Amino acid sequence: MSNRHERRKAAATSRKKLVKLNIDQHLNDMLRRVRAEFERTGEIQSGFECATDGESFHVPANWPNRSAKAAVYAVLRDSFRRRGVNRYLFASEAWVGKTPGLLPSDDPDRSTERVQVIAVERNGPRRYAFAEITRNGGTAILGQWEVTGDIPPGWLFELLEEGHSDRAPKEEPPLPKLSAQDFQSLMYKVPASEAEFRESFEIYDQLGALLEDQINAKSDPQGTFVALESVLRSIVKDMGSPKGVGQFARFLRDHPDKFPMFSTVPDQVPSARHVCSCTATLRRFSCEKREVGHTPSAIFGAFMNMYLYMGSQAIGAVNLADRIENWDPEHQAKLRQVGLRSSFELDDEEGHVFIALAADRYPRGVMGRRNAVGDLFVSRVVALPQDDFATAVDNIKQSGAELILGSEAKELLCKMDQVKGVAPRPDKPNEIWKVQNWGEDEWVNQATAELIFAQAMNVQHVLDPTHLDGIVAGYRVRCAPDGLVLIPSDSDEDIFVAVRIIKELGGVLGEVLGWLRGSEGKLPQFYQKNYWVIPPEALHHDMEELPGKERCAN
């Protein structure tokens, strides 16, 4: 028996063992393994260890920054629900801050470094364990574990809560349990027969050898990915735009343990020469397979499998899933229904890039290309990184991209929201308590949130039980137990402040989580059912940068 086979067998046995443990036994086992890893390497690799009724799996937490971390909130929540996760543990290194209102990573006075392990059972107990790190030159020592059920607030503890789900669990078919062989072929089972399935897998092997031996894919992974996508879309078009391409996007999101959520290779601009050469070679390969009698379905399966594998490494599975949905023929058909066309209909080098922005919808915008005769072809909705609309306009002008403003930009945004199924803003203003049908507990928490924010800002605020509109010193304050919730009628220009209420035996405590403009929160990745649910990590946390704060001091 080979060492590789022995390692796989041992890993499978270990996974089955974890499923049978209770939360405290699982936590103790994790603490032992984390300490062993830290003592061996001086660090730990952040990640989730998840247990279902019949399996356990590991999800690396390789998010590169705060915005990426916020993007996985809904992805992991949906994945854990659909895969039937009953318990998860999360281990990472962390800083402990001292300055109220700042994340530890932003706190200049942070002084304590620790390893933390979180354990969460569905409809059950939660545990939080941590140990301080002491560094002396090149030596790192991990202190004793402290374990408590008094958990700190944070979305990492909320991934088994249903929240504002975009799909009810009863409407979802159960995910199949996948064997190792299934994942070798990335679960592609569209071919009509077992023989065609084997045929597709053989082509996949040959395609991998071609990428390694002739194309040198590792030298420019982003360029290789662009070439693969171009040829794959040509195959899809030749097949008559088959239905079901979008299922691969969900497949990526449902298996973050198999596909890295974010890029695993250095970010670089693809080489035009490499893209051109690689595309030509891949097109020849595809034509050769078709000429010797392989079916379009088998060729599609091989290219799609390689596209998922290479793409998740080049741009990450989160972005790849969004990209697949954007070029999916069914999505393109929806665009045409509202009078839009997809930029994926154009040749790779055809057209000139445009960005459409509306001041009252900033930082959201629409990116696409305009062809030689002046027609617009849309790519996707984007969130601009600049702090304000004017700066974004200046930067886009300097970049050389075409800038579309005003009513035309707003119309493009509205049509893109319609295609994505995002509820349009109603003609008549509505309020969150009507949309969510608040009860007595919600009203009490809302009043408490207003008082906590007023105290934090040192402003006078008198509660009016007959008119709790959530406005304090001009800001829209909201209680945010599972993230800041925005509704379609909320103004894009208003500033919303999220406050978390913490009820303890000694009374009620609160924490100002952060703030953002309405337009900053109304992004597709946060839209769930009829709301936008923005996790704390996506908020602005520095209250010193709160726009208009100087008014409160006067």
Salt bridges, closest charged atoms under 4 A:
ASP24 OD1 - ARG127 NE 2.93
ASP29 OD1 - ARG32 NH2 2.74
ASP29 OD2 - ARG33 NE 2.78
GLU49 OE1 - HIS26 NE2 2.79
GLU49 OE1 - ARG33 NH2 2.71
GLU55 OE2 - ARG83 NH2 3.59
ASP78 OD1 - ARG81 NH1 2.82
GLU93 OE1 - ARG135 NH2 3.67
ASP106 OD2 - ARG66 NH2 2.39
GLU113 OE1 - ARG135 NE 3.02
GLU121 OE1 - ARG87 NE 2.85
GLU132 OE2 - ARG114 NH2 3.20
GLU158 OE2 - ARG126 NH1 3.23
GLU161 OE2 - ARG126 NH2 3.02
GLU162 OE2 - ARG122 NH1 3.35
ASP166 OD1 - ARG81 NH2 3.83
ASP166 OD2 - ARG167 NH1 3.51
GLU172 OE2 - ARG81 NH2 3.35
GLU172 OE2 - ARG82 NH1 3.50
ASP182 OD1 - LYS189 NZ 3.47
GLU194 OE2 - ARG198 NH1 3.31
GLU199 OE2 - HIS294 ND1 2.50
GLU229 OE2 - ARG323 NE 2.66
ASP254 OD1 - ARG82 NE 2.68
ASP254 OD2 - ARG250 NE 3.16
ASP257 OD1 - ARG83 NH1 2.61
ASP322 OD1 - ARG253 NH2 2.81
GLU325 OE2 - ARG253 NH1 2.86
GLU345 OE2 - ARG336 NH1 3.63
GLU345 OE1 - ARG341 NH2 2.96
ASP348 OD1 - ARG233 NH2 3.42
ASP360 OD2 - LYS410 NZ 2.97
GLU402 OE2 - ARG370 NH2 2.69
GLU411 OE2 - LYS415 NZ 3.27
ASP417 OD1 - ARG364 NH2 2.51
GLU431 OE1 - ARG476 NH2 3.42
GLU450 OE1 - HIS461 NE2 2.86
ASP469 OD2 - HIS467 NE2 3.50
ASP490 OD2 - ARG478 NH1 2.71
ASP492 OD2 - ARG361 NE 2.99
ASP492 OD2 - ARG425 NH2 3.02
ASP492 OD1 - LYS522 NZ 3.16
ASP494 OD2 - ARG476 NH1 3.66
GLU520 OE2 - HIS540 NE2 2.79
GLU544 OE1 - LYS549 NZ 3.81
